[in-house]
Amino acid sequence: MSVQRPLADLLQRNSLVQKTTRRVGNWTHRVVSWARRKSPWVLHFNSGGCNGCDIEIIDLLTPRYDVERLGILKEASPRHADILLCTGPVTRQSRDRLIRIYEQMPAPKWVVAMGSCSCSGGVFHGGHNVIGGIDQVLPVDMYIPGCPCRPEALIDGLARLLATIK
């Protein structure tokens, strides 16, 4: 009888520890997903194009649109980025670099194709060196069409993508 009592106490404590661990795990998961939604870090990759979309991305950083007030930060390193923002069509030369950058990003990661060139190949589609849109190489989570797409469309697309992040 004296052996069974400490065993029952130990099992009860173990159950309490498991419940507490689950609560802390759920809480940390909620905090991390909240931080991902509220402060995404975006890495821009131009795979070759006319640079019209690049100018619109630069316009997002000016005081007129100022996406940093929404928590969206432009990141220079793939090891810290959450979202890969691609412009231009995928060429044979840029394909391997694009895949390598995508693999360097930590999970979870999202890919946004901005502009008609990155969505489908655009005016460069059918060229001898052009593979096509970004979806020919990587899984794309959000398409933002336009040639070039307006900064408002890019902000709206990123907001919709962030709304899907759990």
C-alpha positions in Angstrom: 0.0 0.0 0.0 2.8 2.4 0.7 4.4 1.7 -2.7 1.1 2.4 -4.6 0.5 5.8 -3.0 3.7 7.4 -4.3 3.1 5.8 -7.7 -0.4 7.4 -7.9 1.1 10.8 -6.8 3.8 10.5 -9.5 1.2 9.7 -12.2 -1.0 12.6 -11.1 2.0 15.0 -11.2 3.0 13.6 -14.6 -0.5 14.3 -15.9 -0.3 17.9 -14.6 3.1 18.4 -16.2 1.7 17.2 -19.6 -1.2 19.6 -19.4 1.0 22.5 -18.5 3.4 21.6 -21.3 0.5 21.5 -23.8 -0.8 24.9 -22.6 2.7 26.5 -22.9 3.1 24.9 -26.3 -0.2 26.2 -27.6 0.6 29.7 -26.2 4.0 29.8 -27.9 2.5 28.6 -31.1 -0.2 31.4 -31.0 2.5 34.0 -30.2 4.7 32.9 -33.0 1.9 32.8 -35.6 0.7 36.3 -34.4 4.3 37.6 -34.9 4.4 36.1 -38.4 1.2 37.8 -39.4 2.1 41.2 -37.8 5.7 41.5 -39.0 6.5 39.5 -42.2 9.9 39.9 -43.7 9.9 40.0 -47.5 12.8 39.1 -49.7 12.7 40.4 -53.2 14.1 38.4 -56.1 14.1 39.7 -59.7 14.7 36.8 -62.1 15.1 39.0 -65.1 12.6 41.4 -66.6 12.0 45.0 -67.4 12.3 46.2 -63.8 8.9 47.9 -63.9 7.7 45.9 -60.9 11.0 46.6 -59.0 10.2 50.4 -59.3 6.7 49.7 -57.8 8.3 47.8 -54.9 10.7 50.7 -54.2 7.6 53.0 -54.3 6.2 50.9 -51.4 9.0 52.0 -49.2 8.5 55.7 -49.8 6.4 57.8 -47.4 3.4 57.8 -49.7 2.7 54.0 -49.2 5.1 53.2 -46.3 4.5 49.5 -45.9 6.8 49.5 -42.8 4.0 51.0 -40.8 2.0 47.8 -41.5 4.9 45.7 -40.2 6.1 44.5 -43.6 9.9 44.7 -43.7 12.2 44.3 -46.7 14.9 41.8 -45.9 18.2 41.2 -47.7 18.9 37.7 -46.5 16.9 34.6 -47.4 17.7 33.0 -44.0 15.5 35.6 -42.2 12.8 36.1 -44.8 9.2 34.8 -44.5 7.9 35.8 -48.0 9.7 35.5 -51.3 8.5 38.2 -53.6 9.4 37.3 -57.2 9.3 39.6 -60.2 10.2 38.8 -63.8 10.0 35.6 -65.7 12.1 32.6 -64.8 15.0 32.2 -67.2 17.3 29.2 -67.5 20.1 31.3 -65.9 18.1 32.4 -62.8 16.3 29.1 -62.2 19.0 27.5 -60.1 19.5 30.7 -58.0 15.8 31.0 -57.4 15.6 27.4 -56.1 18.6 27.8 -53.9 17.2 31.0 -52.3 13.9 29.2 -51.7 15.6 26.3 -50.0 17.6 28.7 -47.8 14.4 30.2 -46.4 13.2 28.8 -43.1 9.8 27.1 -42.9 7.1 28.2 -43.1 7.7 30.2 -46.2 5.4 31.8 -48.8 6.0 32.8 -52.5 4.3 35.7 -54.1 4.5 36.2 -57.9 4.2 39.9 -58.7 3.5 41.1 -62.2 2.4 39.4 -65.4 6.0 38.2 -66.1 6.3 36.2 -62.9 2.7 34.9 -63.1 2.9 33.6 -66.7 6.1 34.7 -68.4 4.4 37.9 -69.7 5.8 39.5 -72.9 8.9 37.3 -72.6 6.9 34.0 -72.8 8.1 31.8 -75.6 11.6 33.2 -75.6 14.4 30.7 -76.1 15.8 31.4 -72.6 12.5 31.8 -70.7 11.1 28.9 -68.8 7.9 30.7 -67.8 6.3 31.9 -64.6 7.5 31.3 -61.1 5.0 28.5 -60.7 7.1 26.4 -63.2 9.8 26.2 -60.6 8.3 26.9 -57.1 4.9 26.6 -55.4 3.3 30.0 -55.6 0.9 31.1 -52.7 -0.3 34.4 -54.1 -0.5 35.8 -57.6 -0.6 39.6 -58.1 -1.2 40.3 -61.8 -0.5 43.6 -63.6 2.2 45.0 -65.8 3.5 46.5 -63.6 1.0 46.0 -60.8 0.2 49.0 -58.7 1.5 49.4 -55.1 -2.1 49.3 -53.8 -2.5 45.9 -55.5 0.7 44.6 -53.9 -0.4 45.8 -50.4 -3.8 44.2 -50.9 -2.2 40.9 -52.1 0.2 40.8 -49.1 -2.6 41.6 -46.7 -4.7 38.7 -48.2 -1.7 36.4 -47.9 -1.2 37.4 -44.2 -4.8 36.8 -43.5 -4.4 33.2 -44.6 -1.4 32.6 -42.2 -2.6 30.7 -39.1 
